[in-house]
Amino acid sequence: MRNLTKLAIISALILSCFQTVLAQKTSRAEREAAKIAKVKALLDARNYVFQADYVIPQRGNSKSLTFGYDMVVSKDTLQTYLPYYGQVTLAPTDASDGGIKLNTTNFSYEAKASKKGGYEITIKLKDNFNQGSKDVRYMRLNVSATGYASLQVISNNRDPISFNGTIEDRKQKK
C-alpha cells in the first residue's frame, strides 16, 4: 500500500512539471508572436525608434554604446543622433557637428519584406550635399521579425559605419 501511495505522488509531480513546461512554451510562443506583430505594426506605420546598442566602424574596434544614441523615424521626419568612429576625408567646419546628427524632412523611404519575416529599409537623403554630418548618402536598416536591427550608414566624406540595436515604439522614447 505504501508503494502505491509513493507511486501516485511521484506520478502527480511528474504530470504537474510536464504541464508547467507546456504552459511556459505556449506563453513564450504567444509573447514572441505579440512582439513580431508589434514590430510589424511599427514599421508599417513608419513611426519607430532604432535604439543603437553597438557600433561597428570600418576601421578600429567595435564598441558597446551607452543609452541615448538613436534614429527616430516618422512619416515626414528623420532624426539621428549617432556617434561616428572612422576616417573623415572632409571634416565639418563646425567642431560641434561631429557624429551623425540629422533632422530632415527631405528623404525617401523604401521598405521591402525580406526572408523570415524581416524588413530591408533604405533611406536616401535628398539634401545630402552639405558638409559635415549631413553628408550621409543613404542608410540601410535591416530588421528581423522580432525587432533586432542593423543600420549601415554610407556617407560621401566618411568611412561607412554600422550599428546594431533594436526597434522600439516612439512613445517609449522621452
N, C-alpha and C positions, 0 to 999 in steps of 0.2 A: 504494500500500500504506500509505503514511504517513497519507493522508487517511482511510482506512478505520479505522486504529487510533485516530485522533483522534475520529472519529465514534462508535466503540464506547465510548470513555472518557466522552465527553460524555453519551451515552445512559445509561450506568450511573449517572453522577452525577445526572442528572435523575430517573431512577427511584428512586434512594435518597432524594432530597429529597422526592419525592412520597409515598413510603412513610412517611417520618418525619412529614410533615404529617398523613397519615391516622391514624397511631398517636397523635399528640397530640390530635386531635379526639376519638378514641374514649376515650382516658383522661380527657379533660376532661368528656365526657358521663357517663362512669362516676362520676367524682368528684362531679358535680352530682347525679346520681341517688342516690348514697350520702348526700349532705348532706340532700336532700329527705326521704329515708327516716328519717334521724336526727331531724330536726326534727319530723316527724310522730309518731315514737315518743315523743319528749319531751313533746309537747303532749298526746298521748293518755294518757300515764301521769300527767300533771299533776305533773311533777317536773322543773322547769327554773328557770333564772335569766334574767331580762331585764336585760341589761347596758346601761345608758344611756350613750350617747356624746355626745349633743347635746340641748340643752334649747331649747324654743321657747315663751317666755312670751307671754301675750296682749298685754301692753304691754312695750315695750322691745325690745332686740336679742337675737337668738338667740346662744347661746354653746356652744362646744365644752366638754365636760366631761372632767375627769381620771378616771382609773380609780378604781372603788370605789363608784359610785352604781348601785344595782341594786334589783330587785324579785325576791324569792325566792318561788316558788310550789311548794307541795306539796299533797297531797290534803287535809290538815287544817289547814295553817298558811299564812299570808300575811305576809311581812316585806318592808317597803320602807325604803330609805334613799336618798331623792332630795332634791335641793335645790329651793328654791322662789324664784322671782323673779316679783313681781307685787304687786298691791294686795290688802291684807288688810282686811276690814271689821271683824273681831273678832279682835284679837291674842291669842295664847296667854298665859296667866297666868305660865307658866314661860318665861323668856327662852331657856333651853337647848332648848326644844321647837320650834325653828324647822325649816324644811324639811318634808318629808313622811316622817315616821317612823311606821311601823306595825308591830305584831307582834300579830296577831289570829288566832283560830280561828273567829270568828263572821262568816262571809261566805258569799255564794252565788257559784257559778261556772258560767257558761254559755258553751259553745263551739259555734260553728257554722262549717261549712265555707263558704268564700267562693269567689269566682271565681278561676280559675287556680291552684287547689290550696292557697290560703292559708286562714287562720282568722280569725274575728272572735270575740274572747273578751270577755265582760262580767263584771266582778267587782263585786258590790254588797256593801257593808259593812252589817251588821245593827246594829252598835253605833256608828253614826255621829253620835250626838248629843253627843259630847264636844267640848269647846272645844279650839282649837289644831290641831295637825297631824292629830289624829284626827277632824277634821270632814269627811273625804273621803266624798262621797256615793256615787260609783261610779268605776270605772276601765274604760276600753275599750282593749283591746290588739289591734291589727291586725297579723297576722303573715303574711309572704309564705311561699311554699313553701320558699324557701332559707334562711329564718331571720332575715331583716331584719324589724324590728318598729317600730311606732309606738304609744306609750302616751299616752292622753289621761286626765288626772285632773280630775274635776269635784268641787269642794268646796262646802260650804254657805256658808263665810265667806271664800272666796278666789276670785280670778280663775282661770279654767281655765288649765291648763298642759299642754304636750305634750313628750314625749321621744322621740327616735329612738335605736335601738340594735339589738342582736342577741339572739337566743335561744341560750342555751348550756346545757350539761349542768351540773347542780348539783355533780357530783363534781369538776369543774374549779375550782369556787369554793373558796377556802381561808378 
